[in-house]
Amino acid sequence: MNTIRILDQSRRGNLGLVIVGVLVVLICGLAACETQQQRVEQREDLLSAAGFVVRPANTPERQAMLHRLPAHTFVQRVNGDVVHYVYADPLVCGCLYVGSQQAYNQYKANQLQQHLADEQQMTAQTYSDATWNWGAWGPWTPGPGFGFVYGPPYGW
């Protein structure tokens, strides 16, 4: 009888761990969705700043066509001598961004400027603490092949 109680308590404990694990996975999943949505919104801000025009999918026909395009990806549309770039967003705004070659080039230039600004900010943050002791983390020596070995070469 005691063995059955112990097994029953063990199962309840495992069930609690499973529930906690599922909750952690769900919370992480929700956080990832927000991050993806924020990235899409930032991209859409760059598209608007570059001169892309927003076309809402406000009719059933437009909605059906919008869902046939790959989401959050540029598609090139050639009509005679005119090249247009189309960016479909069925999730955040339910719209289509349409731009010329000039708008696409401006978008890429803005994206590059943002990337460089992010790199400069990261570099400034990396070296901003003069009292940081890098030596406390072990030797920083060149390793075999390419790159550096962070720490003792044969383990700790």
C-alpha positions as CSV (number, residue, x, y, z in Angstrom):
1,M,0.0,0.0,0.0
2,N,2.8,2.4,0.9
3,T,4.5,1.7,-2.5
4,I,1.3,2.7,-4.3
5,R,1.2,6.0,-2.4
6,I,4.8,6.7,-3.1
7,L,4.3,6.0,-6.9
8,D,1.2,8.2,-6.9
9,Q,3.0,11.1,-5.2
10,S,5.9,10.7,-7.7
11,R,3.5,10.9,-10.6
12,R,1.9,14.0,-9.2
13,G,5.3,15.6,-8.8
14,N,6.2,14.7,-12.4
15,L,2.9,16.2,-13.5
16,G,3.7,19.4,-11.8
17,L,7.1,19.5,-13.6
18,V,5.4,18.9,-16.9
19,I,2.9,21.7,-16.3
20,V,5.7,24.1,-15.3
21,G,7.7,23.0,-18.4
22,V,4.7,23.6,-20.7
23,L,4.1,27.1,-19.2
24,V,7.8,28.0,-19.7
25,V,7.6,27.0,-23.3
26,L,4.4,28.9,-23.9
27,I,5.8,32.1,-22.2
28,C,9.0,31.8,-24.4
29,G,6.8,31.3,-27.5
30,L,4.8,34.4,-26.7
31,A,7.9,36.5,-26.1
32,A,9.3,35.3,-29.5
33,C,6.1,36.3,-31.2
34,E,6.3,39.8,-29.8
35,T,9.9,40.1,-30.9
36,Q,9.0,39.0,-34.4
37,Q,6.1,41.4,-34.5
38,Q,8.4,44.2,-33.4
39,R,10.9,43.3,-36.1
40,V,8.1,43.4,-38.7
41,E,6.9,46.8,-37.5
42,Q,10.4,48.2,-37.6
43,R,10.8,46.9,-41.1
44,E,7.5,48.5,-42.1
45,D,8.7,51.8,-40.6
46,L,11.8,51.6,-42.8
47,L,9.6,50.8,-45.9
48,S,7.4,53.8,-45.3
49,A,10.4,56.1,-44.8
50,A,11.9,54.8,-48.0
51,G,8.9,55.7,-50.1
52,F,6.9,52.5,-50.2
53,V,3.1,53.0,-50.5
54,V,0.8,51.1,-48.3
55,R,-2.1,49.3,-50.0
56,P,-4.6,47.9,-47.5
57,A,-6.2,44.5,-48.2
58,N,-9.7,46.0,-47.5
59,T,-11.7,43.8,-49.9
60,P,-12.1,40.0,-50.1
61,E,-10.3,39.9,-53.4
62,R,-7.3,41.9,-52.1
63,Q,-7.2,39.7,-49.0
64,A,-7.1,36.5,-51.1
65,M,-4.3,37.9,-53.3
66,L,-2.4,39.1,-50.2
67,H,-2.4,35.6,-48.8
68,R,-1.0,34.1,-52.0
69,L,2.2,36.1,-51.6
70,P,5.1,35.1,-49.3
71,A,4.7,36.9,-46.0
72,H,7.3,39.5,-45.0
73,T,9.4,38.9,-48.1
74,F,10.2,41.1,-51.1
75,V,8.7,40.1,-54.4
76,Q,9.8,41.8,-57.6
77,R,7.0,42.6,-60.1
78,V,8.0,43.7,-63.6
79,N,5.5,45.4,-65.8
80,G,7.0,46.4,-69.1
81,D,10.0,48.6,-68.3
82,V,8.8,49.4,-64.8
83,V,10.1,47.3,-61.8
84,H,8.1,47.3,-58.6
85,Y,9.0,45.7,-55.3
86,V,6.1,44.3,-53.3
87,Y,6.2,43.4,-49.6
88,A,3.2,41.5,-48.2
89,D,2.2,41.7,-44.5
90,P,-0.8,39.6,-43.9
91,L,-0.2,39.4,-40.1
92,V,0.6,42.9,-38.7
93,C,-1.2,45.4,-40.9
94,G,-3.0,43.2,-43.4
95,C,-1.6,45.2,-46.3
96,L,0.8,45.4,-49.2
97,Y,3.8,47.7,-49.5
98,V,4.6,48.7,-53.1
99,G,7.7,50.6,-54.1
100,S,9.8,51.5,-57.1
101,Q,13.4,50.6,-57.7
102,Q,14.4,53.9,-56.1
103,A,12.3,53.2,-53.0
104,Y,13.8,49.7,-52.7
105,N,17.3,51.2,-53.0
106,Q,16.5,53.8,-50.4
107,Y,15.2,51.0,-48.1
108,K,18.4,49.1,-48.5
109,A,20.5,52.2,-47.8
110,N,18.4,53.0,-44.7
111,Q,18.7,49.4,-43.5
112,L,22.5,49.6,-43.9
113,Q,22.7,52.9,-42.0
114,Q,20.6,51.3,-39.2
115,H,22.9,48.3,-39.1
116,L,26.0,50.5,-38.9
117,A,24.4,52.6,-36.2
118,D,23.7,49.4,-34.2
119,E,27.3,48.2,-34.7
120,Q,28.6,51.6,-33.5
121,Q,26.4,51.5,-30.4
122,M,27.5,47.9,-29.7
123,T,31.1,48.9,-30.0
124,A,30.7,51.9,-27.7
125,Q,29.0,49.7,-25.1
126,T,31.6,47.0,-25.4
127,Y,34.5,49.3,-24.4
128,S,32.6,51.7,-22.1
129,D,33.7,50.1,-18.8
130,A,37.4,50.9,-18.2
131,T,37.4,49.0,-14.9
132,W,36.4,45.7,-16.5
133,N,39.1,43.0,-15.9
134,W,39.3,40.8,-19.0
135,G,42.1,38.8,-17.5
136,A,39.8,37.4,-14.8
137,W,38.1,35.4,-17.6
138,G,41.3,33.5,-18.6
139,P,43.8,33.8,-21.4
140,W,42.8,35.4,-24.7
141,T,45.2,33.7,-27.0
142,P,45.0,32.9,-30.7
143,G,43.8,29.3,-31.2
144,P,44.3,26.7,-33.8
145,G,42.9,27.5,-37.2
146,F,41.2,30.9,-37.0
147,G,39.7,32.9,-34.1
148,F,40.7,33.0,-30.5
149,V,40.5,30.5,-27.6
150,Y,38.6,31.9,-24.7
151,G,40.0,30.2,-21.6
152,P,42.5,27.4,-21.1
153,P,43.1,25.4,-24.3
154,Y,42.5,22.0,-22.8
155,G,39.4,22.6,-20.6
156,W,39.0,23.9,-17.1
